[in-house]
Structures are given as structure tokens and as C-alpha cells.
Amino acid sequence: MQLGMGKTIVIGMGRTGIAAANFLAAQKIPVTLIDAKPRTELEEAIRALDPAVHTSFGHSEPPADAERIILSPGVDIHAPFLQEARKRGVEIISEVELASRFTKTPVIAVTGTNGKSTVTTLIGNILKRAGKKIAVGGNLGAPFIRLLREEPVDYFVLEISTFQLEGVKTFHPRLAMILNITPDHLDRHKTFEEYAALKGEIASCQTKEDALILNSDDKNALDQGKNKSSRKFCFSMSREVEEGAFLRNDIIVSRFNGNDKNLMSVRELKPAMQCQVENALAAVAVTALLGTPPDDITGAIREFPGLEHRIEWVRTVRGIDFVNDSKGTNAGSVNKSLTSFFRPVILIAGGKDKGGDFRSLKLIFKEKVKHLVLIGETKNKFRQILNGSFSYEDAEDMEDAVTRAVEKAQPGDVVLLSPGCASFDMFKDYVERGNRFKDIVNRL
């Protein structure tokens, strides 16, 4: 498919904006990339641009003659500087929508509040093991628009965020998945209802020829599957599903067309994935539906160690397991992480507030957490929901937090970093935060 030759504006000079602008330039479509930062702060990014891309710095407002606008994920589609363009009827879309208009390759799209990266990666690994040519990316790794260079492929396997789904109009994955929906990014989406509805947009253009896989243990995910035209399949940790994947006596089972296949025991998973069985079930549901041979499914899952900073086992010291879940940046992810452990947990939590509601954590804290160590600017917010009912203390920084956690831990306990918040008050990003935690633990 081709776009018209009118003026196209890309807003945001991050990796996604650069990839979109370079793609358009390669298609001989006039494109201008703009960014609110001054040119002096973007010299490295500028060097990555196709010479045909025009640039404009120090503002975010698109020019009056813009005919379409492509937004980077970090740019809110409801931002005030887009109001005039919207009034003029200018098309405003995301990079994911743009890329989808230039390919007919089937897309497997994964969204949800937690587990997206792990499930997306694992699906890709399974299909590659089965001999399929796969390109994995989206919100994870390479932007979708950049993956088009790798065609021909059998499937694009994409992690998709709500920031990307804000700007979709015709995006049509052949197989879509909603892993779970819990409050997140409410500093941008304002209400949980708006956030949940955006997750549902992943299937809004699907037809009865397409498939939507849902977490049957998550009411919010199931609700977003209602009124969608696609065929529905499920995965579950707690019950047998009509078609999909589930757990039976610690055995991962797939069921399609009335045929049950016992694939593998949970004990066969790597340590990190034994804490993420739900993610393994999600990947099984997708790949088994596609007819992937069981040996390829189980082989890839057995080998998969999990992803860095996502319930990542770091090491065991004096009988205490240290686990890095720095990517856990919302209350839902903390809840899922804690549910994975059946031993006492000393939890390190806190960071920059994203507008999340921590009240939902009070019961799981009482059930699972032996002691809580608080870091970052959300210390007071956590203290308010605990209201003195729980064993907790403050730490000045990550080193202090680990030291305090070790003092409270005994052999058999787990020290878990699962902050429930963004990292920007203390670190560049969740990667730096997780690496700092690992560095400290590896020096114990």
C-alpha cells in the first residue's frame, strides 16, 4: 500500500520516530521529523536519519499544511498541540498503524499490562524452532516499521502497548492476545476504563477469520473480548478451558478441537519461568493454535531462561534467593510477581508515581510479604495504604535497600525487587535500576 504524497509529519525523534521517518523517505514520501528538544541535544539521532528527511526542532506543533501525522509512542494523541490539526481533519496515527498499511504478512500481536515482552519473545522462539521465519519487535526491540526490511517472513510477532494502540485505525492482527489488564499509565490515559478499552483495540479490526486469545482468569481481559468478531480462545492457570491452554496438576495442557495434549511439567521449566507459568501458557495457546509440533513447543519453553529484569533469578546467597523484577512498574505486576512465590518474601518497592492505585496490594502484602523496604518518591503513598498495619521501613537508595532486606531475610526467603513504579526519580530507566540491584547482590 502507498500513502499519498502530501506532507507527512513524524513527531518524536526517538528510535520509533527515526525508523518511521527513514521508512517514509525510502518510499519517496516527503517527510519532516520534529522534536521538542533543541538540535544540540539530538545530534546523535540526526546522524541516524536518511538525508531526505527534513527536520525541525524546539517545538512539537505540526505545521498548518500537514496532511498526516505519525506519532511516536511517547507522544500523547490527546496532546493540546494536536488540537488544531485534528480540527482540520488531519489523519493522526501511530507508527504501528503506518507499518501495517505496508505489509500483508500475518501479524501476531500481544498486549496486556504485564508479561508482554516475555510472551512475545517466547512465541518467537517457539515458531523459530519450528522452522518458521519470524520477525519479533514492536514495543519490544525493533519498531514494527523497521521489521518490514526483513520480509518475506512467515509472521511478525509484535508486542503492542496502549501508547501504540491510541493511534490505530485499520491495524489487523490475524492473531491477537490480551494477557491481562490492571491499572497502569493512568498519568496518561486518565481512567482505567479508557486504558482497558485501548487494550481491546488490538482486536477491533479482526474478523471471524481471525483469532483472539484471552486470559480467562482476568475479567477485564475477558470483557474486552466481548463484541469482537474474532474466534475466541483462552488460557488459564485455574481452570480447564474449552479451547486453548491450561494447567492440570502442574502439567501444561493444550486443547484444540477436543484433543488434549499433555505437553510438559512445570518442574521442567527454568527457575525464572517456574514463576511465570501463566506466560508459558499464553505462548502455548498461540503456538498450538497455529499447529506447531508439540516437541518444538516444549523444547523452546524448556530452554527459555526468561527475560532480564522480569522475575529474573539473580543468585542464591546463604539460602536466600534474590530476584530482579525491575520491569514490574505497576501494582498489577507486583501482584503477579508475589503470587509466583510460596515462600516468605522481603520486597523492595517504590519509585516514581505513574498515578497507580496501590490499595489493591494491601491483601497480597499481608499474605505474601514478610517485610517491605521502600525506596523512591512513592514511600509516603505506600505508607498511607499500609497505615501501620505491616512491617516496613524506608531506605535511602538501592544499596541501603538491599542491605536492609538481607538483614530481615532468613534461609529459604526471597528478596524481590518489584518496584510497582517507574524508575525516573532515581534511575535513567528500569534497566539501570535492575542492573544496580544485580550489581549489589553479586557483591554480597
C-alpha positions as CSV (number, residue, x, y, z in Angstrom):
1,M,0.0,0.0,0.0
2,Q,1.2,3.6,-0.7
3,L,0.4,6.8,1.1
4,G,-0.4,10.0,-0.7
5,M,2.4,12.3,-1.5
6,G,1.1,15.1,0.8
7,K,3.3,16.4,3.6
8,T,3.8,13.8,6.3
9,I,5.0,14.8,9.8
10,V,6.6,12.5,12.3
11,I,6.6,13.7,15.9
12,G,9.3,12.5,18.3
13,M,12.9,11.7,17.4
14,G,13.2,8.5,19.4
15,R,14.0,5.2,17.8
16,T,10.4,4.7,16.6
17,G,10.2,8.2,15.1
18,I,13.6,7.8,13.3
19,A,12.5,4.4,11.9
20,A,9.2,5.8,10.6
21,A,10.8,8.8,9.0
22,N,13.5,6.8,7.3
23,F,11.0,4.3,6.0
24,L,8.9,7.1,4.5
25,A,11.9,8.7,2.9
26,A,12.8,5.3,1.4
27,Q,9.3,5.2,-0.1
28,K,10.0,8.7,-1.7
29,I,7.3,10.2,0.5
30,P,8.1,13.8,1.7
31,V,8.6,13.7,5.5
32,T,9.5,16.1,8.2
33,L,10.6,14.8,11.7
34,I,10.0,17.3,14.5
35,D,11.0,17.2,18.2
36,A,10.6,19.5,21.1
37,K,14.2,19.2,22.1
38,P,16.8,21.7,20.6
39,R,19.0,20.4,17.8
40,T,22.1,20.5,20.1
41,E,20.6,17.6,22.2
42,L,19.8,15.5,19.2
43,E,23.0,15.4,17.1
44,E,23.4,11.6,17.5
45,A,19.8,10.9,16.5
46,I,20.2,13.2,13.5
47,R,23.1,11.2,12.2
48,A,20.8,8.1,12.0
49,L,18.4,9.9,9.6
50,D,18.1,9.4,5.9
51,P,19.3,12.6,4.2
52,A,15.9,13.0,2.6
53,V,14.2,13.5,6.0
54,H,13.6,17.2,6.8
55,T,13.9,18.2,10.5
56,S,12.5,20.8,12.8
57,F,13.5,21.3,16.4
58,G,12.4,23.1,19.6
59,H,8.7,22.5,19.2
60,S,6.1,19.8,18.8
61,E,3.4,21.6,16.9
62,P,2.8,20.2,13.4
63,P,2.8,22.8,10.5
64,A,-0.5,24.0,9.2
65,D,0.0,22.3,5.8
66,A,0.5,18.8,7.4
67,E,-1.7,16.2,5.7
68,R,-0.9,13.3,8.1
69,I,0.9,13.0,11.4
70,I,2.7,9.9,12.7
71,L,3.2,9.8,16.4
72,S,6.0,8.2,18.4
73,P,4.7,6.1,21.3
74,G,5.8,8.7,23.8
75,V,3.6,11.4,22.3
76,D,0.1,11.5,23.7
77,I,-2.5,11.5,20.9
78,H,-4.6,13.9,23.0
79,A,-1.8,16.5,23.5
80,P,-3.0,20.1,23.2
81,F,-0.6,20.9,20.3
82,L,-2.5,18.4,18.1
83,Q,-5.9,20.0,18.6
84,E,-5.7,22.3,15.6
85,A,-4.6,19.5,13.3
86,R,-7.5,17.4,14.5
87,K,-10.0,20.1,13.8
88,R,-8.7,20.4,10.2
89,G,-9.3,16.6,9.8
90,V,-5.6,15.7,9.6
91,E,-5.1,12.0,10.0
92,I,-3.1,11.2,13.2
93,I,-1.9,7.7,13.5
94,S,0.8,5.6,15.3
95,E,3.8,4.0,13.7
96,V,2.2,0.6,14.2
97,E,-0.8,1.7,12.1
98,L,1.6,3.1,9.4
99,A,3.6,-0.1,9.2
100,S,0.5,-2.3,9.0
101,R,-0.5,-0.4,5.8
102,F,2.6,-1.6,4.0
103,T,2.5,-5.3,4.6
104,K,0.3,-8.3,4.1
105,T,2.3,-10.6,6.3
106,P,0.2,-12.1,9.1
107,V,0.7,-10.4,12.4
108,I,0.6,-12.0,15.9
109,A,0.0,-9.1,18.3
110,V,0.4,-9.4,22.1
111,T,-0.9,-6.8,24.5
112,G,-1.6,-6.7,28.3
113,T,-0.4,-4.8,31.3
114,N,2.2,-7.4,32.3
115,G,4.1,-10.2,30.6
116,K,4.0,-8.8,27.0
117,S,7.8,-8.9,26.4
118,T,8.2,-12.4,27.8
119,V,5.3,-13.9,25.9
120,T,6.2,-12.1,22.6
121,T,9.8,-13.4,22.9
122,L,8.7,-16.9,23.8
123,I,6.2,-17.1,20.9
124,G,9.0,-16.0,18.5
125,N,11.4,-18.6,19.9
126,I,8.9,-21.5,19.6
127,L,8.0,-20.6,16.0
128,K,11.6,-20.2,15.0
129,R,12.4,-23.6,16.5
130,A,9.6,-25.0,14.3
131,G,11.3,-23.7,11.2
132,K,9.3,-20.5,10.7
133,K,10.9,-17.3,9.6
134,I,9.9,-14.8,12.3
135,A,10.5,-11.1,12.9
136,V,9.9,-10.1,16.6
137,G,9.6,-6.5,17.7
138,G,7.1,-3.7,18.1
139,N,7.2,-2.2,21.6
140,L,10.0,-4.7,22.2
141,G,13.3,-4.3,20.3
142,A,12.9,-3.0,16.8
143,P,9.8,-0.9,15.8
144,F,7.3,-2.7,13.5
145,I,8.2,-0.3,10.7
146,R,11.8,-1.4,10.8
147,L,10.9,-5.0,10.7
148,L,9.4,-4.6,7.3
149,R,13.0,-4.7,6.0
150,E,13.1,-8.4,7.0
151,E,10.3,-9.5,4.7
152,P,9.5,-12.1,3.4
153,V,8.7,-13.7,6.8
154,D,6.0,-16.1,7.9
155,Y,4.8,-13.9,10.8
156,F,5.5,-10.7,12.5
157,V,5.3,-11.2,16.3
158,L,4.7,-7.9,18.0
159,E,4.5,-6.6,21.5
160,I,1.9,-3.8,21.4
161,S,1.3,-1.1,24.1
162,T,-1.6,1.2,24.7
163,F,0.5,4.1,23.6
164,Q,0.7,2.4,20.1
165,L,-3.0,1.4,20.2
166,E,-4.0,5.1,20.7
167,G,-3.3,5.7,17.0
168,V,-4.6,2.6,15.2
169,K,-7.4,2.7,12.7
170,T,-7.0,-0.4,10.4
171,F,-4.4,-2.4,12.3
172,H,-5.5,-6.0,11.7
173,P,-3.5,-8.8,13.5
174,R,-4.5,-12.3,12.4
175,L,-3.9,-13.5,15.9
176,A,-4.3,-11.1,18.9
177,M,-3.8,-11.7,22.5
178,I,-4.8,-9.8,25.7
179,L,-2.8,-11.2,28.6
180,N,-4.3,-9.2,31.5
181,I,-5.5,-5.7,32.3
182,T,-4.7,-4.0,35.5
183,P,-4.4,-0.2,36.2
184,D,-1.3,1.4,34.6
185,H,-0.2,4.5,32.8
186,L,-3.1,6.4,34.4
187,D,-1.0,9.6,34.3
188,R,-1.6,9.5,30.5
189,H,-4.8,7.6,30.0
190,K,-6.6,9.3,32.9
191,T,-9.1,6.5,33.7
192,F,-8.9,2.7,34.0
193,E,-11.8,2.4,31.6
194,E,-10.0,4.3,28.9
195,Y,-6.9,2.3,29.4
196,A,-8.8,-1.1,29.3
197,A,-10.7,0.0,26.2
198,L,-7.4,0.8,24.4
199,K,-6.2,-2.8,25.1
200,G,-9.3,-4.0,23.4
201,E,-8.5,-2.0,20.3
202,I,-5.9,-4.7,19.4
203,A,-8.9,-6.8,18.1
204,S,-11.2,-4.1,16.9
205,C,-10.4,-4.8,13.2
206,Q,-10.4,-8.5,13.4
207,T,-12.9,-10.6,11.5
208,K,-14.4,-14.1,12.1
209,E,-11.4,-15.5,10.2
210,D,-9.1,-14.2,12.9
211,A,-8.3,-15.4,16.5
212,L,-8.3,-13.6,19.8
213,I,-6.7,-15.3,22.8
214,L,-7.8,-14.1,26.2
215,N,-6.8,-14.8,29.8
216,S,-9.9,-16.5,31.3
217,D,-8.6,-15.7,34.8
218,D,-8.8,-12.0,34.1
219,K,-12.2,-10.5,34.0
220,N,-11.0,-7.2,32.5
221,A,-9.3,-9.1,29.6
222,L,-12.5,-11.2,29.0
223,D,-14.6,-8.0,29.0
224,Q,-12.5,-6.6,26.2
225,G,-13.1,-9.7,24.1
226,K,-16.9,-9.2,24.1
227,N,-18.4,-7.9,20.9
228,K,-15.3,-8.7,19.0
229,S,-15.9,-10.6,15.7
230,S,-12.9,-12.9,16.0
231,R,-12.9,-16.5,17.2
232,K,-12.1,-16.7,21.0
233,F,-9.6,-19.0,22.7
234,C,-8.3,-18.9,26.3
235,F,-5.5,-19.8,28.6
236,S,-5.9,-20.3,32.4
237,M,-3.9,-21.2,35.5
238,S,-7.1,-22.1,37.5
239,R,-9.5,-24.0,35.2
240,E,-9.7,-26.1,32.1
241,V,-10.7,-24.1,29.1
242,E,-12.9,-25.2,26.2
243,E,-10.1,-24.4,23.6
244,G,-6.6,-23.1,24.4
245,A,-4.1,-23.9,27.2
246,F,-4.4,-24.6,30.9
247,L,-2.7,-26.2,33.9
248,R,-3.8,-29.6,35.2
249,N,-1.9,-31.0,38.2
250,D,1.2,-29.0,37.3
251,I,1.1,-30.2,33.8
252,I,0.8,-27.7,30.9
253,V,-2.0,-28.9,28.6
254,S,-3.2,-27.7,25.2
255,R,-6.7,-28.4,24.0
256,F,-7.9,-27.8,20.5
257,N,-10.7,-29.5,18.5
258,G,-11.4,-31.6,21.6
259,N,-7.9,-33.1,21.6
260,D,-5.9,-32.7,24.9
261,K,-2.1,-32.8,24.7
262,N,-0.1,-33.1,27.9
263,L,3.0,-31.0,27.0
264,M,5.3,-30.8,30.0
265,S,5.5,-30.4,33.7
266,V,6.1,-27.1,35.4
267,R,9.1,-28.6,37.0
268,E,10.8,-28.8,33.6
269,L,10.8,-25.0,33.3
270,K,13.9,-22.9,34.1
271,P,13.7,-21.3,37.6
272,A,12.6,-17.9,36.3
273,M,9.8,-19.4,34.2
274,Q,8.5,-21.6,37.0
275,C,7.4,-18.2,38.5
276,Q,5.8,-17.3,35.1
277,V,3.8,-20.3,34.2
278,E,0.9,-18.1,33.1
279,N,3.2,-16.6,30.4
280,A,4.2,-20.0,29.3
281,L,0.5,-21.0,28.9
282,A,-0.1,-17.9,26.8
283,A,2.7,-18.8,24.4
284,V,1.4,-22.4,24.2
285,A,-2.1,-21.2,23.4
286,V,-0.8,-19.2,20.4
287,T,1.6,-21.7,19.0
288,A,-0.5,-24.8,19.5
289,L,-3.4,-22.9,17.8
290,L,-1.1,-22.4,14.8
291,G,-0.4,-26.1,14.6
292,T,3.2,-26.0,15.9
293,P,4.6,-29.5,16.7
294,P,4.5,-30.3,20.4
295,D,8.2,-31.1,20.5
296,D,9.0,-27.7,19.2
297,I,6.8,-26.0,21.8
298,T,8.2,-27.9,24.8
299,G,11.8,-27.7,23.5
300,A,11.7,-23.9,23.2
301,I,10.0,-23.5,26.6
302,R,12.4,-25.8,28.4
303,E,15.4,-23.7,27.0
304,F,13.8,-20.3,27.7
305,P,15.5,-18.7,30.7
306,G,13.1,-15.7,30.9
307,L,14.0,-12.1,30.2
308,E,16.3,-9.8,32.1
309,H,14.6,-7.6,34.7
310,R,11.4,-9.7,34.5
311,I,11.2,-12.0,37.6
312,E,14.9,-12.7,36.8
313,W,16.6,-15.0,39.3
314,V,20.0,-13.4,40.2
315,R,21.7,-15.7,42.6
316,T,21.3,-17.6,45.9
317,V,23.3,-16.3,48.9
318,R,23.3,-18.2,52.2
319,G,20.0,-19.9,51.2
320,I,18.3,-16.6,50.2
321,D,17.1,-16.2,46.6
322,F,17.5,-12.8,45.0
323,V,15.0,-11.9,42.2
324,N,15.1,-8.9,39.9
325,D,11.7,-7.7,38.7
326,S,12.7,-4.1,37.9
327,K,10.3,-4.1,34.9
328,G,7.5,-4.5,37.4
329,T,6.3,-0.9,37.2
330,N,2.7,-1.1,38.2
331,A,0.6,-2.6,41.0
332,G,-0.6,-5.5,38.8
333,S,2.9,-6.6,38.1
334,V,3.8,-6.6,41.8
335,N,0.7,-8.7,42.5
336,K,1.6,-11.2,39.8
337,S,5.2,-11.4,41.0
338,L,4.2,-12.0,44.6
339,T,1.7,-14.7,43.6
340,S,4.5,-16.6,42.0
341,F,6.3,-17.3,45.3
342,F,5.2,-19.7,48.0
343,R,8.0,-18.7,50.4
344,P,8.3,-15.6,52.6
345,V,9.3,-12.5,50.5
346,I,11.2,-9.4,51.5
347,L,10.0,-6.9,49.0
348,I,11.8,-3.8,47.7
349,A,9.3,-1.5,46.2
350,G,8.8,2.2,45.2
351,G,9.9,4.7,42.7
352,K,8.3,7.4,40.6
353,D,4.5,7.5,40.7
354,K,2.6,6.8,37.5
355,G,-0.8,7.5,39.0
356,G,-1.4,3.9,40.1
357,D,-3.6,2.8,43.0
358,F,-1.6,0.7,45.4
359,R,-4.6,-0.1,47.6
360,S,-5.1,-3.4,45.7
361,L,-1.8,-4.6,47.1
362,K,-2.7,-4.5,50.8
363,L,-4.1,-8.0,51.0
364,I,-1.4,-9.6,48.9
365,F,1.3,-7.9,51.0
366,K,-0.3,-9.3,54.2
367,E,-0.4,-12.8,52.6
368,K,3.0,-12.9,50.9
369,V,5.4,-10.3,52.2
370,K,7.4,-10.8,55.3
371,H,8.9,-7.3,55.2
372,L,8.7,-4.3,52.9
373,V,11.6,-2.0,52.1
374,L,10.5,1.3,50.5
375,I,12.5,3.4,48.1
376,G,11.8,6.5,45.9
377,E,9.2,9.2,45.9
378,T,6.2,6.9,46.5
379,K,7.3,6.0,50.0
380,N,4.5,8.1,51.5
381,K,1.9,6.7,49.1
382,F,2.8,3.1,50.1
383,R,2.8,4.1,53.8
384,Q,-0.7,5.6,53.6
385,I,-2.2,2.4,52.2
386,L,-0.4,0.2,54.8
387,N,-1.4,2.6,57.7
388,G,0.9,1.0,60.2
389,S,-0.6,-2.5,59.7
390,F,2.5,-4.0,58.2
391,S,6.3,-4.5,58.8
392,Y,8.1,-2.0,56.6
393,E,10.9,0.5,56.6
394,D,12.4,3.2,54.4
395,A,15.7,3.0,52.5
396,E,17.8,5.9,51.1
397,D,18.9,4.2,47.9
398,M,19.2,0.7,46.4
399,E,22.3,-0.3,48.3
400,D,20.7,0.6,51.5
401,A,17.5,-1.2,50.5
402,V,19.4,-4.4,49.7
403,T,21.3,-4.2,53.0
404,R,18.1,-3.8,54.9
405,A,16.4,-6.6,53.1
406,V,19.3,-9.0,53.8
407,E,19.1,-8.1,57.5
408,K,15.5,-9.3,57.5
409,A,15.9,-12.4,55.4
410,Q,16.5,-16.0,56.5
411,P,17.5,-19.1,54.5
412,G,14.5,-20.1,52.3
413,D,13.3,-16.5,51.9
414,V,13.2,-14.5,48.7
415,V,14.4,-10.9,48.3
416,L,12.4,-9.5,45.5
417,L,12.9,-6.2,43.7
418,S,9.4,-5.5,42.2
419,P,9.0,-1.7,42.5
420,G,5.5,-1.2,41.2
421,C,6.6,2.2,39.9
422,A,8.6,3.9,37.2
423,S,12.3,4.4,37.9
424,F,12.9,8.0,36.8
425,D,13.1,9.5,40.2
426,M,16.3,7.6,41.0
427,F,17.5,6.0,37.7
428,K,17.6,6.5,34.0
429,D,15.2,3.6,33.4
430,Y,14.2,0.2,34.8
431,V,17.3,-1.4,33.2
432,E,19.7,0.8,35.1
433,R,17.6,0.1,38.3
434,G,17.7,-3.6,37.8
435,N,21.4,-3.7,36.9
436,R,22.1,-1.7,40.1
437,F,20.2,-4.2,42.1
438,K,22.1,-7.1,40.5
439,D,25.5,-5.4,40.9
440,I,24.8,-5.1,44.7
441,V,23.5,-8.6,45.0
442,N,26.5,-10.1,43.1
443,R,28.9,-8.3,45.6
444,L,27.3,-9.9,48.7
